[in-house]
């Protein structure tokens, strides 16, 4: 499956992002990080990369990192593959819920935790020259950072007002 990407210029954003990866499937994470790093650098932002053991640890690690005030946004990367037990459902649902809870608190997060039936599906989504979900997660985080800043300017009385 070939995915076409926009050739429009990338809007630059001054931001520092934390790429936080669940290293349970290290090779997949490395490929997704390659896409995330490329997207962040194309936007003119900077990044740091850190790891936790699995997807369930990502929301808590993001919350801890956010307390430092060092990052404008976060890129969550990892992979959960379906197995023979319900563990897949718990890990995929709870990691997504934890990330969503943080976004509702105002954190700018791109969720790139893959939830796939098998390794072949995961690789198709991870590969930079295929679906590039790592790059997509970074672009999502950057987009939310831009949106957050826009809302901050509007709240401060700059820009256009919302329609009544």
C-alpha positions in Angstrom: 0.0 0.0 0.0 1.5 3.3 -1.1 0.6 6.4 1.0 0.9 9.8 -0.6 2.1 12.7 1.5 1.5 16.3 1.0 4.2 18.4 -0.6 2.9 21.6 1.0 5.5 23.4 3.1 5.6 22.5 6.7 4.7 25.2 9.1 7.7 25.8 11.4 7.1 25.7 15.2 9.5 26.5 17.9 9.0 23.7 20.3 10.9 21.0 22.2 9.3 17.6 22.2 9.9 14.4 24.1 9.7 11.2 22.1 8.7 8.6 24.6 8.8 5.0 23.4 7.8 1.7 24.7 10.7 -0.5 23.8 8.9 -3.9 24.0 9.3 -4.2 20.2 12.6 -2.3 19.8 13.1 -2.6 16.0 9.6 -1.3 15.4 10.2 1.6 17.8 13.5 2.5 16.1 11.6 2.8 12.7 8.8 4.8 14.2 11.3 7.1 15.9 13.0 7.6 12.6 9.7 9.0 11.2 9.0 11.0 14.3 12.4 12.6 14.3 12.2 13.5 10.6 8.8 15.2 11.1 10.0 17.1 14.1 13.1 18.4 12.4 11.1 19.3 9.2 9.0 21.6 11.4 12.1 23.2 12.9 11.5 21.8 16.4 13.9 20.0 18.7 13.5 16.7 20.4 14.7 14.3 23.1 14.2 10.5 23.1 13.5 8.4 26.1 12.2 4.9 26.7 10.0 2.9 29.1 9.4 -0.8 29.1 5.9 -1.0 27.7 2.9 1.0 26.5 1.2 1.0 29.9 4.1 3.0 31.3 3.9 5.8 28.7 1.1 7.9 30.2 2.7 8.0 33.6 6.1 8.8 32.2 4.6 11.7 30.1 2.9 13.0 33.3 6.2 12.9 35.1 8.1 14.5 32.2 5.5 17.3 32.0 6.1 18.2 35.6 9.6 19.3 34.7 8.3 22.0 32.3 11.0 21.1 29.8 8.7 20.0 26.9 6.0 21.6 24.8 4.7 18.3 23.6 5.1 14.6 23.5 5.2 11.8 20.9 4.1 8.4 22.4 5.4 5.5 20.4 5.1 1.8 20.9 3.3 -1.3 19.7 0.8 -3.7 21.2 0.3 -7.0 19.3 -2.8 -9.2 19.9 -1.9 -12.4 21.6 -3.8 -15.3 23.0 -5.2 -13.5 26.1 -7.1 -10.4 26.9 -3.9 -8.7 27.9 -3.9 -7.0 24.5 -7.2 -5.3 25.2 -6.1 -4.1 28.6 -2.8 -2.6 27.4 -4.2 -1.0 24.2 -7.3 0.4 25.9 -5.6 1.6 29.1 -2.6 3.2 27.4 -4.9 5.1 25.0 -7.2 6.1 27.9 -4.2 7.4 29.9 -2.9 9.4 27.0 -6.4 10.8 26.3 -6.8 11.8 30.0 -3.5 13.8 29.7 -4.7 15.5 26.5 -7.9 16.6 28.3 -5.6 18.2 30.9 -4.1 20.3 28.1 -0.9 18.3 27.2 0.0 18.2 23.5 0.5 14.5 22.7 0.6 12.6 19.4 -0.4 9.0 20.1 1.7 6.6 17.9 1.1 3.5 19.9 0.2 0.9 17.3 -2.4 -1.7 18.1 -2.2 -4.5 15.6 -3.2 -8.1 15.0 0.3 -9.2 14.0 3.8 -8.1 13.3 3.3 -7.7 9.6 0.5 -5.1 10.2 2.8 -3.3 12.7 5.7 -3.1 10.2 3.4 -1.7 7.5 2.4 1.1 9.9 5.8 1.7 11.3 7.9 1.9 8.1 8.7 5.5 7.1 8.3 4.7 3.4 4.9 3.1 4.0 2.3 4.4 6.6 4.9 6.3 8.8 2.8 6.3 11.9 5.7 7.6 13.9 5.9 10.7 11.7 2.1 11.0 11.9 2.2 11.0 15.7 4.9 13.7 15.7 2.9 15.8 13.2 -0.2 15.4 15.5 1.8 16.6 18.5 3.1 19.6 16.6 -0.4 20.4 15.3 -1.8 20.4 18.8 1.1 22.6 20.0 0.2 25.1 17.3 -3.5 24.9 18.1 -2.8 25.4 21.8 -0.7 28.5 21.1 -3.4 29.9 18.9 -6.0 29.4 21.6 -3.7 31.1 24.1 -3.4 34.1 21.8 -7.2 34.2 21.3 -7.8 34.0 25.0 -5.3 36.9 25.5 -7.4 39.0 23.1 -5.2 38.6 20.1 -6.6 37.4 16.7 -10.2 37.0 15.8 -13.0 36.4 18.3 -15.2 33.4 18.1 -18.6 33.9 16.5 -21.5 34.5 19.1 
